[in-house]
Amino acid sequence: MTSPKERAQKVNKQVEEEATKSIAEAGEPAVEAVAGALEVTMGPLAEILGRAEKAYTAYLEAQKEAQRAYKENELQVEKAYEEAAEQASNACDEAIKRALKARGTAEQQAEEAYKRAREKAKEAYEEYVRQALKVRKGTIEQAWKVRKETVAQTWSIYTRETK
């Protein structure tokens, strides 16, 4: 694709060639007339060419500006991504800290419950031992009493018969 400047130069060259041919054919008086006409024609053409060059330059500048805007947008998106990733990381770290704290609290409560249960088990054991010792003592006393009575009866029977 040709630029507006190149197209304007091409048109300008064609006009010059046509004018030169016409001048050569018409002679010297015509040369002066054509030169004057060419100057008159070249004035608006040069102005159009200048505007076309300015428009093309503005187009190139706008293209550069669009590239800068895209690059800036890309940087902003990257920054937003990094911030979101950092926030997610911080939230994860905070959740892990809370989970660790909850685990520690649960372990401490479990240990305290275990100690209480162990103490109750110990108290129950001691109570069962006391009761067992008491029953044993009562049973032994009862057996001793029965033995005494039986020995006494036996001696009473033996002494009656030996007399």
C-alpha positions as CSV (number, residue, x, y, z in Angstrom):
1,M,0.0,0.0,0.0
2,T,1.4,3.4,-0.9
3,S,1.4,6.3,1.5
4,P,-0.5,9.5,0.8
5,K,2.9,11.2,0.3
6,E,4.0,8.8,-2.4
7,R,0.6,9.1,-4.1
8,A,0.8,12.9,-4.1
9,Q,4.4,12.7,-5.5
10,K,3.2,10.4,-8.2
11,V,0.3,12.7,-9.2
12,N,2.7,15.7,-9.0
13,K,5.1,13.9,-11.4
14,Q,2.3,13.1,-13.8
15,V,1.1,16.7,-13.8
16,E,4.7,17.9,-14.4
17,E,5.2,15.5,-17.3
18,E,2.0,16.5,-19.0
19,A,2.8,20.1,-18.5
20,T,6.3,19.6,-20.0
21,K,4.8,17.9,-23.0
22,S,2.3,20.6,-23.5
23,I,4.9,23.3,-23.1
24,A,7.2,21.6,-25.7
25,E,4.3,21.5,-28.1
26,A,3.1,25.0,-27.6
27,G,6.4,26.9,-27.6
28,E,7.8,29.7,-25.5
29,P,4.7,31.9,-24.9
30,A,2.9,28.8,-23.9
31,V,5.8,27.9,-21.6
32,E,5.3,31.0,-19.6
33,A,1.6,30.5,-19.4
34,V,1.9,26.9,-18.4
35,A,4.6,27.7,-15.9
36,G,2.2,30.2,-14.3
37,A,-0.7,27.7,-14.5
38,L,1.6,25.1,-13.0
39,E,2.4,27.4,-10.1
40,V,-1.2,28.1,-9.5
41,T,-2.0,24.3,-9.7
42,M,1.0,23.4,-7.6
43,G,-0.1,25.7,-4.7
44,P,-3.3,23.8,-3.9
45,L,-1.6,20.5,-4.7
46,A,1.3,21.3,-2.3
47,E,-1.2,22.3,0.4
48,I,-3.1,19.0,-0.1
49,L,0.2,17.2,-0.1
50,G,1.2,18.9,3.2
51,R,-2.2,18.1,4.8
52,A,-1.8,14.5,3.6
53,E,1.7,14.3,5.2
54,K,0.4,15.8,8.5
55,A,-2.5,13.3,8.4
56,Y,-0.1,10.4,7.8
57,T,2.2,11.7,10.6
58,A,-0.8,12.0,12.9
59,Y,-1.9,8.4,12.0
60,L,1.6,7.1,12.8
61,E,1.6,9.0,16.1
62,A,-1.9,7.7,16.9
63,Q,-0.6,4.1,16.2
64,K,2.3,4.7,18.6
65,E,0.0,6.1,21.2
66,A,-2.3,3.0,20.8
67,Q,0.8,0.8,21.3
68,R,1.7,2.7,24.4
69,A,-1.9,2.4,25.7
70,Y,-1.9,-1.4,25.0
71,K,1.5,-1.8,26.8
72,E,0.2,0.3,29.8
73,N,-2.9,-1.8,29.9
74,E,-0.8,-4.9,29.9
75,L,1.2,-3.6,32.8
76,Q,-1.9,-2.7,34.7
77,V,-3.4,-6.1,34.1
78,E,-0.1,-7.7,35.3
79,K,-0.1,-5.5,38.4
80,A,-3.7,-6.5,39.1
81,Y,-2.8,-10.1,38.7
82,E,0.2,-9.8,41.1
83,E,-2.0,-8.0,43.7
84,A,-4.7,-10.7,43.4
85,A,-2.1,-13.5,43.7
86,E,-0.6,-11.7,46.8
87,Q,-4.0,-11.3,48.4
88,A,-4.8,-15.0,47.7
89,S,-1.5,-16.0,49.3
90,N,-2.1,-13.8,52.3
91,A,-5.6,-15.2,52.7
92,C,-4.2,-18.7,52.5
93,D,-1.5,-18.0,55.1
94,E,-4.1,-16.5,57.4
95,A,-6.3,-19.5,57.0
96,I,-3.4,-21.8,57.8
97,K,-2.6,-19.8,60.9
98,R,-6.2,-20.0,62.1
99,A,-6.3,-23.8,61.4
100,L,-3.0,-24.3,63.4
101,K,-4.4,-22.3,66.2
102,A,-7.7,-24.3,66.2
103,R,-5.7,-27.5,66.1
104,G,-3.6,-26.4,69.1
105,T,-6.8,-25.4,71.0
106,A,-8.4,-28.7,70.2
107,E,-5.3,-30.7,71.2
108,Q,-5.1,-28.8,74.5
109,Q,-8.8,-29.4,75.2
110,A,-8.4,-33.1,74.3
111,E,-5.4,-33.3,76.7
112,E,-7.4,-31.7,79.5
113,A,-10.3,-34.0,78.9
114,Y,-7.9,-37.0,78.9
115,K,-6.4,-35.8,82.2
116,R,-9.9,-35.5,83.7
117,A,-10.9,-38.9,82.4
118,R,-7.7,-40.4,83.7
119,E,-8.2,-38.8,87.1
120,K,-11.8,-40.1,87.2
121,A,-10.7,-43.6,86.2
122,K,-8.0,-43.4,89.0
123,E,-10.6,-42.3,91.5
124,A,-13.0,-45.1,90.4
125,Y,-10.2,-47.6,90.6
126,E,-9.3,-46.5,94.1
127,E,-12.9,-46.7,95.2
128,Y,-13.3,-50.2,93.7
129,V,-10.1,-51.3,95.5
130,R,-11.4,-49.8,98.8
131,Q,-14.7,-51.7,98.4
132,A,-12.8,-54.9,97.4
133,L,-10.6,-54.5,100.5
134,K,-13.6,-53.8,102.7
135,V,-15.5,-56.9,101.3
136,R,-12.3,-59.0,101.7
137,K,-12.0,-57.8,105.3
138,G,-15.6,-58.4,106.0
139,T,-15.4,-61.9,104.4
140,I,-12.3,-62.8,106.3
141,E,-13.9,-61.6,109.6
142,Q,-17.0,-63.6,108.8
143,A,-14.9,-66.6,107.9
144,W,-12.9,-66.2,111.1
145,K,-16.1,-65.9,113.1
146,V,-17.4,-69.1,111.4
147,R,-14.1,-70.8,112.1
148,K,-14.2,-69.8,115.7
149,E,-17.7,-71.0,116.2
150,T,-16.9,-74.3,114.4
151,V,-13.7,-74.8,116.5
152,A,-15.7,-74.0,119.7
153,Q,-18.4,-76.4,118.7
154,T,-15.9,-79.0,117.9
155,W,-14.2,-78.6,121.2
156,S,-17.5,-78.6,123.0
157,I,-18.4,-81.9,121.3
158,Y,-14.9,-83.3,122.0
159,T,-14.9,-82.3,125.6
160,R,-18.3,-83.8,126.2
161,E,-17.3,-87.1,124.8
162,T,-14.1,-87.3,126.6
163,K,-15.7,-86.8,130.0
